Amino acid sequence: MSVADILATLYFGVLRLDPANPNDPKRDRFILSKGHCTGALYATLAEKGFFPVEQLDTYMQPLSRLNGHPNRNYTPGVETNTGPLGHGVPVAVGVAIAGQIDSSDYRVFVVVGDGELQEGSNWEAALTAGHRKLTNLTLIVDRNGLQQGARTEDTAALEPLADKWRAFGWDVIEVDGHDHDALLSIFTAPSNERTKPLCVLARTHKGQGVSFMRDQVSWHHGVPNQAQYELALQEIGQ
Amino acid sequence: MSGETKVAGHFDCREVFAKTIEALAEQDERIVAVVNDSVGSSKLVGFQKRFPNRLINVGIAEQAMVGVGAGLANGGKVPFVSGASCFLTARALEQIKADVAYTNTNVKLCGMSSGIAYGELGPTHHSIEDFGWLRLLPNLTIIAPSDRWETEEAIKAAAAIEGPFFLRISRMPVPDFVRPAGAVFRVGAAEILKQGHNAAIIANGVMVSRALEAADQLLASGVDVRVINMASIAPLDVEAIRSAAETGAIVTAEEHSVRGGLGGAVAEVVATSCPCRLRILGFPGFLPTGSPEFLLERHGLTASGIAAAVRETLEARKAA
């Protein structure tokens, strides 16, 4: 849920996409590197019109095309199959290089989890993105501070995270990841005025909108019971 | 035909690899090369000079190299992702699985200096496990060309066919084979280089020339063996294996571990559908240091080693 506002802002205010033509070569690319957030991604794709909203009921059911992690061969709108962490950024860098070679005006957005940044492959790709000055690339860190077992800073500390990205040749903007207006203004700023790839450190809260889930490690991968589910819906609806 | 060669001498297939990619890139602007600081060892200096903005060097970073390749394919490019096979396939195995095979992207992985080309550098630099771990991945076509012609044809096929490929390119010099006029390379089709009915040798890559030589030696002593070039490990020509099994004895030869590679693939077919005598020639595990020739000799991966294995297999069959 920490990523929901980022997805909503991108899909309904930023990305140039046509659900009727999901493989249009000129489309903007969105890559969800933290592939475990399919709950949020599928809801967004369905709402955007990539597939019927009713299909969400099949999520992770036997033989559903809505796999627990995204699969582009089953689900229109998915760009690359993720699930193992540290895969989205290198792929996003590759798409951005293709756009750079072709002087295409599409943009590439990739969302990574913060704990995911412990994977070294991200930093391999970050070096190349900085080196090649991929101004068409925007990386968003869903900085909710938690990973599966504990806080990131109690596990393998990431801070000072902004300094790390700057040192790799990126511009960095820090933002409240639940503030739609702030996110929109960052994502829609003309990329041709930049000289470096952009890293948006979006400060977010796990379980945003649900008081008993918010920022709780135990809810990283928790499943609510019926009473918790109803209470959560009630709180989000408020 | 026998082990006759077209042009005297032995040739490093990396040269024709680079020349072919350059020629294809001239005609098709989607073709790009992705390397891990391996411009020289992949012989891509010429490519870089001709197409400087289509050579993407990510540095010594194999995971990024494969992921970037998958991204380039998403952006409409046809990337030839080229690096030493030991690092490309082992270091980036999860990227090959998820970003290339599972996502089913149009990425052409080129494992250079494969097998024991870096013999003296030891097991970290040997790539004698790559068939094994790549053969498990659905969607991935795996080709180990045997000479210059086949290397060129395999690269052209990889460029023409949509989908993930792994091309295993050796740096060990090999001769050119004489092929019938109009010979065509087909992905997934075994090539019968010599007919024979007493036994069959199934080989690929640098072992094919040795297999042909072994067949000549055997013929001189009255043993007539079939020689099958199984360049394509995936998809596998199951019919050619079943037909070879009808001779009653198969010997496989590969520049790879005896586990999980060509021999393993043949064994799966033989054991489940056409039982016959089978001997798998390859390497037993981590190898000591030594030149490629020394290591091949030590493990019986020579013409006389293959011929001896065929004789032993036929004798065992007779004794049984």
Interface residues (C-beta under 8 A of the other chain):
Chain A: P25 R29 N71 R72 N73 E79 T80 N81 T82 G83 P84 G86 H87 V89 P90 V91 A92 V93 G94 V95 A96 I97 A98 G99 I101 D102 S104 G120 S121 E124 A125 L127 T128
Chain B: V32 N53 R54 I56 V58 G59 A61 Q63 A64 V66 G67 V68 G69 A70 G71 L72 A73 N74 G75 G76 K77 P79 E94 Q95 A98 D99 Y102 T103 N104 T105
